[in-house]
Amino acid sequence: MKVSRKFSVAVQFILDEIVPPIIRDSKWFMYLPMKFVLKDGANDFMTFKNTVFAMDKKKFGSLYERTAHVQELQGETDLNKECTDAILKTITSKKVLEVGCGRGYLAGRMNGAGLKVTACDIVITKALKNRYPAVEFISGNIESLPFEDNSFDTVVTTHTLEHVQNLAKAVEELRRVAKKQLIIVVPRQRPYKYTFSLHTQFFPYKWSLQNGFGYRKDAKIQKLGDWFYVENI
């Protein structure tokens, strides 16, 4: 079963905005729907927030490998059309890095638009490389990117920062390797203990982004279903 980003945002809205917090944060309320949707991945998701910050990088990566089949419920991408179109319209330079490339959808779209794309993620499979042979895929963690300073004109990361263990370090790394432009997409989501995603960071408001990323006077922030953030370096 594949779930569109539009549908998942609608379900998230009902759970986070309509269901009372005392019920929404209850294990007994969330376990059955999570078991139904996530099946054998439910326990990993139910215990995630109790254990994530104690995990080393190896265990963190292994968790994502083990739950990859759950991440694929959203299909080819977590991005909605509005954010995808905005990214392609906003990029001003040819040399682009995508951090947290997932299943390669955006990297392929950017390459198809004539951009020179490098893409990285914790896990890079042979199948992914074969599917997008014109994209250079490199294994790497967002908190310690394997690139020199100012290596790319534009750095893009979508639906990735909400997963990191150290948000400040991740944002610092993105800015370090970006020469001109940083583009970020994150979900507008309230913090709850039990979520249908392995999220550690939550950005329900504009000021949540400014708090997490550090205030930048010239940063452009839009609601496009999810948050769309652009920063000139």
N, C-alpha and C positions, 0 to 999 in steps of 0.2 A: 504494500500500500504506500503510495507516494502522496505527500501532503504539500500543497503549495504554501509559499511564504505568506500569502494573503490570508489563507485559512488559519495557519498557525498563529498569526497575529490576532485574529478574531477570537480564537480560543483563549489565547493568553489574556486578552482584554477581559473576557468574561470571568476567568479565574482570578485575575489580579485586581480588578476594579469593582466587580459586582459581589463576589463571594466574600463574606466578612473575614477579616484577617485571622480571627481565632479559629475559624474553620479551615481557611485556606492553608494555614501552617500546621495543620494536624496530620500526623502520620496516618491515622485511621481514615481520614477523608481522602488522602492522596494515593494510598497504596494500591487499591484495586484498579483505578484508572491507569496508574503507571504500569502495573502488571499487565493490564490488557493491551496497552499500546507498546510498551518496551519489552515485554515478555522476559526472556532470560537476562536482559540488561537492567531490569528494574532495581535489583538490589544495589548495583553499582551506583545508580542515580540517587537512590534513597539515602545512601550513606556518604555520598560524595562530599558534601560540605563539612562533615565532621572529620574528614581525613585529608582533604586536598592540600592544605597548607603544610602538612607534615611529610608529604611525598617528596622524594628526590626526583630529579629529572627523568631517571630511568623508569621509575614507577609511574610517573605522570604520563610519559610516552606510552607505556604498556597499557594503561587504562584506555587511552584513545584508540590504540590498535584493537583492544578487546571489544570496544563498543562501537567500532566503525560501522557495523551493520545497522545500528540504531541511528547514527548520524545520517545515514543514507535515506531515512524516511522522508526527508525533504526533497529527495530527488537530486537533480544535477547541481542545484545551488540553493543556498539560503537567501540569496539576494532577490529582492523584488524588482520589477521592471523599472520603476521610477529611479531607484538607486543605481541600477546598472546603466541606464541611459545618462544619468547625471555624471557618473564616473567617466564614461567615454567622451562626454561633452566637455568635461572640466580639464582633462589631462592636456597639458600644453607642450610637452616634450616627448621625444621618441623613446628615450631609455627609461624603462619602467621596471620597478621591483614590486611584485605582489607578495606580501607576507601573510602566511596562513592561506595557502591557495586551495586547500581542500581537494575537491574532485576535479579542479582545473577549469571550471566553466568560465570564470572571468578572465583568467590568463589566456584562454583560447579566444575569447571575444576581443580582448585587447590586441592580441597578435593578428587577428583577422582584420583589425582596423589599421594595420600597418605599423604597429609599435614593436619595438625590440624589447621582449619581455623575459625577465628572469623571475622565477616563482619558487618560493620555499615554504616548507611546512615540516612539522616534526617527523611525519612519515611520508616518504615519496616512493610510490610503487613503480615497478617496471611497466605495468599496464598504463599508468598515468603518463609516463614518458612516451610510450608508444602511441597513445591517443593524440598527444599534442607534440609531435616531433620538432616543431619550430620553436618551442618554448624551452628555455634552459631551466631545468628543475634541479634544485639543490636542497638537501636536507639541512634544516636548521631550526633553532628555537628562537622565538621572537625576543626573548630576554638576553640572548647573546648571539646576535646575528653574525654569520661568517663572512662579513664584507668590510671593506675599508671605509673610512669616513667619506661622506659625500660621493658615494659610488654611483648613485642613480639620480637622474633629474627629478623623477616623481616616484614616491613610495605610496603604495595603496595597501590597505588592510581592511578586510570586511568580515564581520562576524567572527572576530578573533580576539580582540582585547577583552571581551567579556569572559574569556576562558583563562586568562593568565593568572599566575600565582602572585606576581609582583608587577602591578600596573605601572608604577613610576618607572621601573627599570625598562619595561617594554616600550613605553612612550619615548623614553630617553634614547633607546636603540633605534627606533624608527626615525627620530630626528637626526641622529648621528649619521645614518647612511643616506639621508635625503639631501639633495643639493638645492632644490628649488621648491618642491611642493610635497605636501603630505595630505592624503585623502583617507578618511576613516569612515566606516559604517559600523554602527553598533545598534542593538535593539533598544527600544524604549520599554523598559521592563522594571517592575518593582522587585525589591529583594525579598525572596521567600526561601525557606529551607528546602522545600521539595519542588523542583522544577523539571520539566521535560527536556532539560538541556544541562550540560556540564558547565554551568556558569558560576564564576566566582565574583564577577564585578557587575554592577547594575547601574543603569543610567535612566531613571524615570523622568528626569527634568534636564533642561538646558544647563542649569547650574551644576548638575551632577557631572556633566562632561567637563565643564570649566574647573570643577574641583579635582576631578581625576586626571585631566590632561595638563592642568595649569592654565591660568587665564592668559589668553593671547588676544590683544585688542583687535587685530585684523582677521581673526579666525571667522569663517563663515559657517553658521550652523543652521540647518534646515530640517524640518520634519517631512520626511518622504516615506511615511509608513514607519520606517526606522529613522534613526538620526543619521544625517549626512553632514560630515564635518570636513572643511578644507582649511588648510593652514599654509601660508607662504613662509618658507624657511628664510 
